Amino acid sequence: MSDAQASLIDEVRQRFGSKAAITDAGDIEPWLTDWRGRYHGKAGAILAPASTAEVAEIVNLAAQCRVPLVPQGGNTSMVGGATPPPDGSALILSLRRMSAIRSISAEHNVAVAEAGVILAHLHEQAAAVGRRFPLTLGARGSCTIGGLVSTNAGGTQVLRFGTMRSLIAGLEAVLPDGSIHDGLSGLKKDNRGYSLDQLLIGAEGTLGIVTAASLRLVPAVHSRAVGWAGVRDPGAALALLRDFEARTDAIEGFELVPGDSLALVLKHVPSTRPPLEKPHSWNVLIEATSATAELDPVELLQTLLAKAIETKLVEDAMVASSEAQAEALWKIRDSISEAERSEGPSTAHDISVAVADMPQFLLNSKVEVERAFPGAVASAFGHLGDGNLHFHVRAGSRAASDWIEREGPAITQLVDDLVTQAGGSISAEHGIGQMKRTELERLAPPGDLAALKAIKRALDPLGIMNPGKLL
């Protein structure tokens, strides 16, 4: 620990008490490794403010001491975005003590939640007032609002409600100089120049520390229907989605699941069962919802799928007959990554291309990757409706203890090149973090990259905000 870090820690303790500065190695250790276990850092302390005012003072002190800070919420980053550097040069700034929902209004459809609020807790509180926050993902039991804002998280309901950016009415944040930006009023019209809120969303903590967010709520779900359909290829899946969109606005989830991914889940995840009698090359998980009793989503989905079978868009289909069966279908989708880990090593790529181009991209890129790495298996699953799929490459017959280290970078470059050639993005919802920083530098348009770096230098001239991430 440097003298500057020790001085900062002592000052934080004196001002805010022992809970605000954790230095026990055992307490720090669980927060030094990313969710995937690929990045390991060091930190002499976890600074844990309990209020926005305390965050502001800590950031101001850190700027004076020239001590970098790594903001952290639930530590669920998929790209090492919340892991401190391995040289111990930074301290962790945890927002977990800031876990209050300051207000929640069914009348105004807004909740103001602090950065440390766990997503599942927000879901519960919204439901208690007859509303919901329409963003969910697999890590909802541990991910926090600050992290979701800072990565512009997506999830399974983007098709209908958009990413986190679409659900934010305003932000409160501490800027790198220790000043507080208060945008929680959520004005619908505000043309006072650049939007700091929009700059902070998706900035991964490199431009400031998000301390609270004003979030849009929607009416609670009165009823839902979850169905499963087998289709011949991704093109048929997209045609099915477009057909549904032309007939109703009730479709909220539309997840593409290849047959090989389903087979891995059935093999490795207990208590999972095949949704349909026969296996299909491709499958779609569909969810329709209604906020009122006037629309029966089960009847709607059954009718839509029956027509799709008649027109040959769908080979076979079923609609869950109970909530337990609906959850079982979602468990299949949510367990794909777990099943892949059980099968062996794989490289994961969170990518997006234009929705219309996605079916052909999937088929072509699978051929390209498997031709370049014979024996490996390329497979993609996820949010077809918004053009974001998780493109994974499993080691297959090439598996070895050092496979990811030996071949992972070349596979990643090939996948990212294919995505870029298709006009897509190498990061759809997980961010850049540490994992994709080199690839962003390699592939981003020079003008875009120069603008990002200029913004970073202007707002964080000392470079103390989440060093080594994004840029």
C-alpha positions as CSV (number, residue, x, y, z in Angstrom):
1,M,0.0,0.0,0.0
2,S,1.4,3.4,-0.9
3,D,1.6,6.3,1.5
4,A,-1.0,8.2,-0.5
5,Q,-3.4,5.2,-0.2
6,A,-2.7,4.9,3.6
7,S,-3.4,8.6,4.0
8,L,-6.6,8.4,2.1
9,I,-7.8,5.4,4.1
10,D,-7.0,7.0,7.4
11,E,-8.8,10.2,6.4
12,V,-11.9,8.3,5.3
13,R,-12.0,6.4,8.6
14,Q,-11.7,9.6,10.6
15,R,-14.5,11.3,8.7
16,F,-17.0,8.5,8.2
17,G,-16.1,5.7,10.7
18,S,-14.7,2.2,10.5
19,K,-17.4,0.8,8.1
20,A,-16.3,3.3,5.4
21,A,-12.8,1.7,5.0
22,I,-12.4,-2.0,5.0
23,T,-8.8,-3.2,5.1
24,D,-9.1,-6.8,6.3
25,A,-7.6,-9.0,3.5
26,G,-10.3,-11.7,4.0
27,D,-13.1,-9.2,3.6
28,I,-11.5,-7.7,0.5
29,E,-10.5,-11.0,-1.3
30,P,-14.0,-11.9,-2.7
31,W,-14.1,-8.6,-4.5
32,L,-10.8,-8.8,-6.3
33,T,-11.9,-11.3,-9.0
34,D,-14.4,-10.8,-11.8
35,W,-17.5,-12.9,-12.2
36,R,-16.0,-15.2,-14.8
37,G,-12.8,-15.6,-12.8
38,R,-10.5,-14.4,-15.6
39,Y,-9.2,-11.2,-14.0
40,H,-7.6,-10.9,-10.6
41,G,-6.6,-7.6,-8.9
42,K,-5.2,-6.2,-5.7
43,A,-6.5,-3.5,-3.5
44,G,-5.4,-2.2,-0.1
45,A,-8.9,-1.3,0.9
46,I,-12.6,-1.1,0.0
47,L,-13.9,2.3,0.6
48,A,-17.7,2.1,1.4
49,P,-19.5,5.4,1.6
50,A,-23.1,5.5,2.9
51,S,-24.3,8.6,1.1
52,T,-23.7,10.8,-2.0
53,A,-22.1,13.4,0.2
54,E,-19.6,10.8,1.4
55,V,-18.9,9.7,-2.1
56,A,-18.2,13.3,-3.1
57,E,-15.8,13.8,-0.2
58,I,-14.0,10.5,-0.9
59,V,-13.6,11.3,-4.6
60,N,-12.3,14.8,-3.7
61,L,-9.8,13.3,-1.3
62,A,-8.7,10.7,-3.9
63,A,-8.1,13.5,-6.4
64,Q,-6.0,15.3,-3.9
65,C,-4.0,12.1,-3.1
66,R,-3.9,11.0,-6.7
67,V,-5.3,7.6,-5.7
68,P,-7.4,5.9,-8.5
69,L,-10.8,4.4,-7.6
70,V,-12.5,1.4,-9.0
71,P,-16.3,1.7,-8.5
72,Q,-18.0,-1.6,-7.7
73,G,-21.6,-2.7,-7.1
74,G,-22.5,-6.4,-7.3
75,N,-19.3,-7.3,-9.1
76,T,-21.2,-9.1,-11.8
77,S,-19.3,-7.6,-14.8
78,M,-18.8,-10.1,-17.6
79,V,-15.7,-8.2,-19.0
80,G,-13.7,-7.4,-15.9
81,G,-15.1,-3.9,-15.6
82,A,-15.2,-3.7,-11.8
83,T,-11.9,-5.6,-11.0
84,P,-9.0,-3.5,-9.6
85,P,-5.6,-3.5,-11.4
86,P,-3.2,-6.3,-10.4
87,D,-0.5,-3.8,-9.3
88,G,-2.6,-2.6,-6.3
89,S,-2.5,1.0,-7.5
90,A,-6.2,1.6,-7.0
91,L,-8.7,1.2,-4.2
92,I,-12.2,-0.2,-4.6
93,L,-15.1,2.2,-4.1
94,S,-18.1,0.1,-3.1
95,L,-21.6,1.5,-3.5
96,R,-23.2,-1.4,-1.7
97,R,-24.0,0.5,1.5
98,M,-26.0,3.0,-0.7
99,S,-29.0,0.6,-1.0
100,A,-32.0,2.8,-0.4
101,I,-35.0,3.2,-2.7
102,R,-35.5,6.9,-1.9
103,S,-39.0,7.1,-3.4
104,I,-41.3,5.1,-5.6
105,S,-44.5,6.4,-7.2
106,A,-47.2,4.5,-9.0
107,E,-48.8,7.8,-9.9
108,H,-45.7,9.1,-11.6
109,N,-44.3,5.7,-12.7
110,V,-40.9,6.6,-11.3
111,A,-38.6,5.1,-8.7
112,V,-35.5,6.8,-7.4
113,A,-33.0,4.1,-6.4
114,E,-29.5,4.5,-5.0
115,A,-26.6,2.8,-6.8
116,G,-26.3,-0.1,-4.4
117,V,-29.9,-1.2,-4.8
118,I,-30.0,-4.8,-6.0
119,L,-32.2,-5.3,-9.1
120,A,-34.4,-8.0,-7.6
121,H,-35.1,-5.7,-4.6
122,L,-36.3,-3.0,-7.0
123,H,-38.5,-5.5,-8.7
124,E,-40.1,-6.4,-5.4
125,Q,-40.7,-2.8,-4.3
126,A,-42.2,-1.9,-7.7
127,A,-44.5,-4.9,-7.5
128,A,-45.7,-3.8,-4.1
129,V,-47.1,-0.6,-5.6
130,G,-48.6,-2.3,-8.6
131,R,-45.8,-1.4,-11.0
132,R,-42.6,-3.0,-12.4
133,F,-39.2,-2.0,-13.6
134,P,-39.0,-3.7,-17.0
135,L,-35.4,-4.8,-17.1
136,T,-34.3,-8.2,-15.9
137,L,-31.3,-10.5,-16.4
138,G,-29.8,-13.6,-14.9
139,A,-27.8,-11.7,-12.3
140,R,-30.8,-9.8,-10.9
141,G,-30.2,-11.2,-7.4
142,S,-26.8,-9.6,-7.1
143,C,-26.4,-6.9,-9.8
144,T,-27.0,-3.3,-8.7
145,I,-28.5,-0.2,-10.2
146,G,-25.2,1.7,-10.4
147,G,-23.6,-1.1,-12.4
148,L,-26.7,-1.5,-14.7
149,V,-26.5,2.2,-15.5
150,S,-22.8,2.2,-16.0
151,T,-22.9,-0.7,-18.5
152,N,-26.2,0.4,-20.1
153,A,-27.4,-3.1,-19.4
154,G,-29.9,-4.9,-21.6
155,G,-31.4,-8.3,-20.7
156,T,-34.4,-10.2,-22.0
157,Q,-37.0,-7.4,-22.3
158,V,-35.1,-4.9,-24.5
159,L,-37.4,-5.9,-27.4
160,R,-40.3,-4.0,-25.9
161,F,-38.7,-1.5,-23.4
162,G,-35.2,-0.8,-24.6
163,T,-31.9,-0.9,-22.7
164,M,-31.2,0.8,-19.4
165,R,-30.6,4.0,-21.3
166,S,-34.3,4.1,-22.3
167,L,-35.4,3.5,-18.7
168,I,-33.5,6.3,-17.0
169,A,-35.3,9.6,-16.4
170,G,-32.3,11.2,-14.7
171,L,-29.1,10.5,-12.7
172,E,-27.2,11.7,-9.7
173,A,-23.5,11.2,-9.8
174,V,-20.2,12.4,-8.4
175,L,-17.8,13.8,-11.0
176,P,-14.0,13.2,-10.9
177,D,-13.4,16.6,-9.2
178,G,-15.7,15.6,-6.4
179,S,-18.6,17.8,-7.5
180,I,-22.2,16.4,-7.5
181,H,-24.3,16.2,-10.7
182,D,-28.0,16.2,-9.7
183,G,-30.2,15.2,-12.7
184,L,-32.8,13.3,-10.7
185,S,-35.7,15.6,-11.6
186,G,-36.2,13.7,-14.8
187,L,-37.3,16.7,-16.9
188,K,-38.8,15.5,-20.2
189,K,-37.4,18.6,-21.9
190,D,-34.0,20.0,-21.0
191,N,-31.8,21.6,-23.7
192,R,-29.0,23.0,-21.6
193,G,-26.3,21.7,-23.7
194,Y,-24.5,18.3,-23.4
195,S,-26.3,15.7,-21.4
196,L,-24.1,14.5,-18.5
197,D,-26.7,11.8,-17.8
198,Q,-26.2,10.3,-21.3
199,L,-22.4,10.5,-21.0
200,L,-22.4,8.6,-17.7
201,I,-24.7,5.9,-19.0
202,G,-22.5,3.1,-20.4
203,A,-19.3,4.9,-19.3
204,E,-18.3,2.0,-17.0
205,G,-17.4,4.4,-14.1
206,T,-14.6,6.1,-16.2
207,L,-16.3,9.5,-16.1
208,G,-17.7,9.6,-12.6
209,I,-19.5,7.6,-9.9
210,V,-23.3,7.1,-10.4
211,T,-24.9,7.4,-6.9
212,A,-28.6,7.2,-7.8
213,A,-31.0,7.0,-10.7
214,S,-34.5,8.1,-11.4
215,L,-36.0,5.1,-13.2
216,R,-39.2,4.7,-15.3
217,L,-41.7,2.1,-14.2
218,V,-44.5,0.5,-16.2
219,P,-47.8,-1.2,-15.1
220,A,-47.4,-4.5,-13.5
221,V,-48.1,-7.7,-15.5
222,H,-51.6,-8.9,-15.0
223,S,-50.9,-12.2,-16.8
224,R,-48.4,-13.7,-19.1
225,A,-47.9,-16.5,-21.5
226,V,-44.6,-18.3,-22.3
227,G,-44.3,-20.5,-25.3
228,W,-41.6,-22.6,-27.1
229,A,-41.4,-23.1,-30.8
230,G,-39.2,-25.2,-33.0
231,V,-38.1,-23.6,-36.3
232,R,-36.0,-24.7,-39.2
233,D,-33.4,-21.8,-39.1
234,P,-32.8,-18.3,-37.8
235,G,-34.5,-16.8,-40.9
236,A,-37.7,-18.5,-40.0
237,A,-37.4,-17.3,-36.4
238,L,-37.1,-13.7,-37.6
239,A,-40.0,-14.1,-39.9
240,L,-42.0,-15.4,-37.0
241,L,-41.1,-12.4,-34.9
242,R,-42.1,-10.0,-37.7
243,D,-45.4,-11.8,-38.1
244,F,-46.1,-11.5,-34.4
245,E,-45.2,-7.8,-34.3
246,A,-47.6,-7.2,-37.1
247,R,-50.4,-8.8,-35.1
248,T,-49.8,-7.6,-31.5
249,D,-47.7,-5.4,-29.3
250,A,-47.9,-7.9,-26.4
251,I,-44.7,-9.8,-27.3
252,E,-42.1,-8.9,-24.6
253,G,-39.5,-11.7,-25.0
254,F,-38.2,-13.4,-28.1
255,E,-35.1,-15.6,-27.4
256,L,-33.3,-17.7,-30.0
257,V,-32.0,-21.1,-28.7
258,P,-30.1,-23.4,-31.1
259,G,-30.7,-27.1,-30.8
260,D,-27.1,-27.8,-29.6
261,S,-27.5,-25.4,-26.7
262,L,-30.8,-27.0,-25.7
263,A,-29.1,-30.4,-25.8
264,L,-26.3,-29.2,-23.5
265,V,-28.8,-27.8,-21.0
266,L,-30.7,-31.1,-20.9
267,K,-27.4,-32.9,-20.4
268,H,-25.9,-30.8,-17.7
269,V,-28.7,-29.0,-15.8
270,P,-30.8,-31.1,-13.4
271,S,-34.6,-31.0,-13.6
272,T,-34.7,-29.7,-17.2
273,R,-36.9,-31.4,-19.8
274,P,-37.3,-31.0,-23.6
275,P,-40.2,-28.6,-24.3
276,L,-41.2,-30.4,-27.5
277,E,-41.5,-34.1,-28.4
278,K,-38.8,-34.0,-31.1
279,P,-35.6,-32.0,-31.3
280,H,-35.4,-29.0,-33.7
281,S,-32.4,-27.3,-35.2
282,W,-33.5,-24.0,-33.8
283,N,-35.9,-22.9,-31.1
284,V,-37.6,-19.8,-29.9
285,L,-38.7,-18.9,-26.4
286,I,-41.5,-16.4,-26.5
287,E,-43.2,-14.4,-23.8
288,A,-46.4,-12.3,-24.2
289,T,-47.8,-10.1,-21.4
290,S,-50.9,-8.1,-20.6
291,A,-51.3,-5.4,-18.0
292,T,-55.1,-5.8,-17.9
293,A,-57.7,-8.6,-17.8
294,E,-59.0,-7.6,-21.2
295,L,-56.3,-9.5,-23.0
296,D,-55.6,-13.2,-22.4
297,P,-51.9,-13.6,-23.5
298,V,-52.2,-17.4,-23.3
299,E,-55.0,-17.5,-25.8
300,L,-53.2,-14.9,-27.9
301,L,-50.0,-16.9,-28.1
302,Q,-51.8,-20.1,-28.8
303,T,-53.6,-18.5,-31.7
304,L,-50.5,-16.9,-33.1
305,L,-48.5,-20.1,-32.9
306,A,-51.3,-22.2,-34.4
307,K,-51.4,-19.9,-37.4
308,A,-47.6,-20.0,-37.7
309,I,-47.7,-23.8,-37.8
310,E,-50.3,-23.6,-40.6
311,T,-48.1,-21.3,-42.6
312,K,-45.0,-23.5,-42.0
313,L,-43.1,-20.8,-40.1
314,V,-43.1,-23.1,-37.1
315,E,-42.5,-26.8,-37.1
316,D,-43.9,-27.5,-33.6
317,A,-44.9,-25.4,-30.6
318,M,-46.3,-25.4,-27.1
319,V,-47.5,-22.8,-24.6
320,A,-46.9,-23.3,-20.9
321,S,-50.0,-24.4,-19.0
322,S,-48.8,-23.2,-15.6
323,E,-46.4,-20.6,-14.0
324,A,-44.1,-23.5,-13.0
325,Q,-43.9,-24.7,-16.6
326,A,-43.3,-21.1,-17.8
327,E,-40.4,-20.8,-15.3
328,A,-39.1,-24.1,-16.5
329,L,-38.9,-22.8,-20.1
330,W,-37.0,-19.7,-18.9
331,K,-34.7,-21.9,-16.9
332,I,-33.6,-23.6,-20.1
333,R,-32.7,-20.2,-21.6
334,D,-31.0,-18.9,-18.5
335,S,-29.0,-22.1,-18.0
336,I,-27.2,-22.1,-21.4
337,S,-24.0,-20.5,-20.1
338,E,-23.9,-22.8,-17.1
339,A,-24.4,-25.8,-19.3
340,E,-21.6,-24.7,-21.6
341,R,-19.2,-24.3,-18.7
342,S,-20.0,-27.9,-17.6
343,E,-19.3,-29.1,-21.1
344,G,-15.9,-27.5,-21.3
345,P,-14.1,-24.3,-22.1
346,S,-15.6,-21.7,-24.5
347,T,-15.0,-18.1,-25.6
348,A,-18.0,-15.8,-25.1
349,H,-18.8,-12.9,-27.4
350,D,-21.6,-10.4,-26.7
351,I,-22.3,-9.0,-30.1
352,S,-24.9,-7.2,-32.1
353,V,-25.7,-6.7,-35.8
354,A,-28.8,-5.3,-37.5
355,V,-31.8,-7.5,-36.8
356,A,-32.5,-8.0,-40.5
357,D,-28.9,-9.2,-41.0
358,M,-28.7,-11.5,-38.0
359,P,-30.0,-14.8,-39.5
360,Q,-27.5,-14.8,-42.4
361,F,-24.7,-13.5,-40.1
362,L,-25.3,-16.4,-37.7
363,L,-25.1,-19.1,-40.4
364,N,-22.1,-17.5,-42.2
365,S,-20.0,-16.8,-39.1
366,K,-20.5,-20.3,-37.8
367,V,-19.1,-21.7,-41.0
368,E,-16.2,-19.2,-40.9
369,V,-15.2,-19.9,-37.3
370,E,-15.5,-23.7,-37.6
371,R,-13.5,-23.7,-40.8
372,A,-10.7,-21.7,-39.2
373,F,-10.7,-23.8,-36.0
374,P,-11.7,-27.4,-37.1
375,G,-13.2,-29.3,-34.2
376,A,-14.5,-26.2,-32.4
377,V,-18.2,-25.5,-32.2
378,A,-19.7,-22.1,-32.8
379,S,-23.1,-21.4,-31.4
380,A,-25.3,-18.3,-30.7
381,F,-28.3,-17.7,-28.5
382,G,-30.2,-14.8,-27.1
383,H,-32.2,-11.7,-27.9
384,L,-32.9,-12.0,-31.6
385,G,-35.5,-9.3,-31.6
386,D,-33.0,-6.5,-30.7
387,G,-30.1,-8.0,-32.8
388,N,-28.0,-9.0,-29.7
389,L,-26.8,-12.6,-29.5
390,H,-24.3,-14.3,-27.4
391,F,-21.9,-15.9,-29.9
392,H,-20.0,-18.6,-28.1
393,V,-17.2,-20.8,-29.4
394,R,-16.8,-24.1,-27.6
395,A,-13.5,-25.9,-27.7
396,G,-15.0,-29.2,-28.8
397,S,-12.3,-31.6,-29.9
398,R,-9.6,-28.9,-29.5
399,A,-10.2,-28.8,-25.7
400,A,-7.0,-28.5,-23.6
401,S,-6.2,-26.9,-20.3
402,D,-4.6,-23.9,-22.0
403,W,-7.1,-23.7,-24.9
404,I,-8.5,-20.3,-24.0
405,E,-5.1,-18.8,-23.6
406,R,-3.7,-20.4,-26.7
407,E,-6.5,-19.9,-29.2
408,G,-9.0,-17.6,-27.5
409,P,-7.4,-14.3,-28.7
410,A,-7.4,-15.5,-32.4
411,I,-11.0,-16.7,-32.1
412,T,-12.0,-13.4,-30.6
413,Q,-10.3,-11.4,-33.4
414,L,-12.0,-13.5,-36.0
415,V,-15.5,-13.1,-34.5
416,D,-15.0,-9.4,-33.9
417,D,-13.8,-9.0,-37.5
418,L,-16.9,-10.7,-38.8
419,V,-19.1,-8.6,-36.6
420,T,-17.4,-5.4,-37.7
421,Q,-17.6,-6.4,-41.4
422,A,-21.3,-6.8,-40.9
423,G,-21.6,-3.3,-39.5
424,G,-22.2,-4.6,-35.9
425,S,-20.9,-4.0,-32.4
426,I,-18.4,-6.1,-30.5
427,S,-20.2,-5.2,-27.3
428,A,-24.0,-5.2,-27.2
429,E,-24.7,-5.2,-23.5
430,H,-21.8,-6.2,-21.3
431,G,-19.5,-3.2,-21.9
432,I,-15.8,-3.1,-22.8
433,G,-14.2,-3.4,-19.4
434,Q,-10.7,-4.9,-19.6
435,M,-11.6,-7.8,-21.8
436,K,-12.5,-5.9,-25.0
437,R,-10.3,-2.8,-24.6
438,T,-7.7,-3.9,-27.1
439,E,-10.3,-4.9,-29.6
440,L,-12.1,-1.6,-29.3
441,E,-8.7,0.2,-29.9
442,R,-8.2,-2.1,-33.0
443,L,-11.6,-1.8,-34.6
444,A,-13.3,1.4,-33.5
445,P,-13.5,4.2,-36.1
446,P,-10.5,6.5,-35.4
447,G,-12.7,9.6,-35.1
448,D,-15.0,7.8,-32.6
449,L,-12.0,6.6,-30.5
450,A,-10.4,10.1,-30.5
451,A,-13.7,11.6,-29.2
452,L,-14.0,9.0,-26.4
453,K,-10.4,9.7,-25.3
454,A,-10.9,13.5,-25.5
455,I,-14.0,13.2,-23.3
456,K,-12.1,11.1,-20.8
457,R,-9.2,13.5,-20.6
458,A,-11.6,16.5,-20.2
459,L,-13.7,15.1,-17.4
460,D,-11.0,13.0,-15.6
461,P,-7.7,14.7,-16.3
462,L,-6.0,12.9,-13.4
463,G,-7.1,9.5,-14.7
464,I,-8.4,8.3,-11.3
465,M,-11.8,7.0,-12.4
466,N,-11.7,3.2,-13.0
467,P,-8.3,3.1,-14.6
468,G,-7.6,0.5,-17.3
469,K,-11.2,0.1,-18.3
470,L,-12.9,1.0,-21.6
471,L,-9.9,3.0,-23.0
